[in-house]
Amino acid sequence: MRVHAPCLPGLFSPVIDRIDPVTDEVRTVKVWKRQRQTARQVYAHRRQTDIAAAEEGHETREGQVLRLLAAHWNYTQHSPTARELFVWAVNVRGERLDDINSIRPRITALVESGLVEPRDKRRCSVSGKTVHTWAIREIGSKESR
């Protein structure tokens, strides 16, 4: 019979081995990361802030990303990757953004609403990875596939 050494699940690896008590076989189980209560509270607070800002006519985070995409196009005449947009917004425009996660989820929401579309894939000048570039859809353009 094998004895599994005690460890903190998910500390170093997202998968751990567990021993099935009935068959004594080792099976691999994926450990899901639990979301902290504070993260849920922060997300709920940010969402309520966005809803209140939209009701009062102020700019939401999606609106900020849409404005930044348009400003980036007018400034450089090419479609940015998410990371390029973030670096440009912070360094050139002086926008107050926390991290890249201030940009990426908003782009996803804007794509789902049909306002933004993915363009070609190219190497990002910031990260060096091959990723999609993003652009605002033109009025009357067909949906991308």
C-alpha positions in Angstrom: 0.0 0.0 0.0 1.3 3.4 -1.0 1.2 6.3 1.4 0.9 9.8 0.0 3.1 12.4 1.6 1.1 15.3 3.0 1.4 18.5 1.0 -0.4 21.6 0.2 -2.6 20.8 -2.8 -2.0 23.1 -5.8 1.0 24.8 -4.2 3.4 23.8 -7.0 1.3 22.0 -9.5 -2.3 22.3 -10.6 -2.6 18.4 -10.5 -2.0 16.1 -7.6 -2.0 12.3 -7.2 -4.6 10.9 -4.8 -5.0 7.3 -3.7 -8.4 5.8 -4.2 -9.4 4.2 -0.8 -11.3 1.4 -2.5 -8.9 0.1 -5.1 -5.6 1.5 -3.8 -4.9 2.9 -7.2 -3.3 6.3 -7.8 -5.3 8.7 -9.8 -4.5 12.2 -10.9 -6.9 14.9 -9.8 -6.9 18.5 -11.0 -7.1 21.0 -8.1 -9.2 24.1 -8.9 -8.0 27.3 -7.5 -10.5 28.8 -5.0 -11.5 32.4 -5.5 -10.9 34.4 -2.4 -13.9 36.2 -0.8 -12.1 39.5 -1.1 -11.7 39.1 -4.8 -15.5 38.5 -5.1 -16.1 41.6 -3.1 -13.8 43.7 -5.2 -15.3 42.5 -8.4 -18.8 43.2 -7.1 -17.8 46.7 -6.0 -16.1 47.4 -9.4 -19.2 46.2 -11.2 -21.5 48.3 -9.1 -19.2 51.3 -9.7 -19.4 50.7 -13.5 -23.2 50.5 -13.4 -23.5 53.7 -11.4 -21.1 55.5 -13.7 -23.0 54.4 -16.8 -26.3 55.6 -15.2 -24.8 59.0 -14.4 -23.3 59.3 -17.9 -19.7 58.8 -16.9 -17.2 56.6 -18.8 -17.1 52.9 -17.9 -14.1 50.7 -18.2 -15.4 49.3 -21.5 -15.9 52.8 -22.7 -12.3 53.7 -21.7 -10.9 50.8 -23.7 -13.0 51.7 -26.7 -11.8 55.3 -26.5 -8.2 54.1 -26.1 -8.5 51.8 -29.2 -9.7 54.8 -31.3 -7.0 57.1 -29.9 -4.3 54.5 -30.6 -5.5 54.1 -34.2 -5.5 57.8 -34.7 -2.0 58.2 -33.2 -0.2 55.2 -34.8 -2.4 54.1 -37.7 -2.1 50.4 -36.8 -4.1 48.0 -34.7 -2.6 47.2 -31.3 -2.4 44.0 -29.3 -3.8 44.2 -25.8 -0.4 44.5 -24.2 0.7 47.2 -26.6 -2.5 49.1 -25.9 -1.9 48.9 -22.2 1.7 50.1 -22.4 0.8 52.9 -24.8 -2.1 54.0 -22.7 0.0 54.2 -19.5 3.2 55.6 -20.9 2.0 57.9 -23.7 -1.5 58.9 -22.6 -0.9 58.8 -18.8 -4.1 56.7 -18.2 -4.6 55.2 -14.8 -4.8 51.5 -15.4 -3.8 48.9 -12.8 -2.5 46.1 -15.0 -3.1 44.3 -18.3 -6.3 42.8 -16.8 -7.8 46.3 -17.0 -7.7 45.9 -20.8 -8.2 42.2 -21.8 -11.6 41.4 -20.2 -13.0 44.7 -21.6 -11.8 43.8 -25.1 -13.6 40.4 -24.8 -16.8 42.2 -23.7 -16.5 44.6 -26.6 -16.0 41.8 -29.1 -19.1 40.0 -27.7 -21.1 43.2 -28.1 -19.9 43.6 -31.7 -18.0 46.8 -31.3 -14.5 45.5 -31.6 -13.1 42.8 -33.9 -9.9 40.8 -34.0 -7.6 41.6 -36.9 -4.5 39.8 -38.0 -2.1 37.9 -35.8 1.4 39.3 -35.5 4.3 39.4 -33.0 3.6 41.7 -30.1 6.3 44.4 -29.8 6.0 44.2 -25.9 5.7 40.5 -25.1 7.2 39.0 -28.3 4.4 36.5 -28.6 2.2 36.0 -31.7 -1.3 37.4 -30.8 -4.4 39.0 -32.2 -4.5 42.7 -32.8 -7.8 44.6 -32.1 -9.7 47.3 -33.9 -13.0 49.0 -33.7 -15.5 47.6 -36.2 -16.6 50.1 -38.9 -20.2 51.0 -39.2 -22.0 48.6 -41.7 -19.1 46.1 -41.8 -19.9 42.4 -41.9 -19.2 40.4 -38.8 -15.9 38.6 -38.8 -15.9 34.9 -38.8 
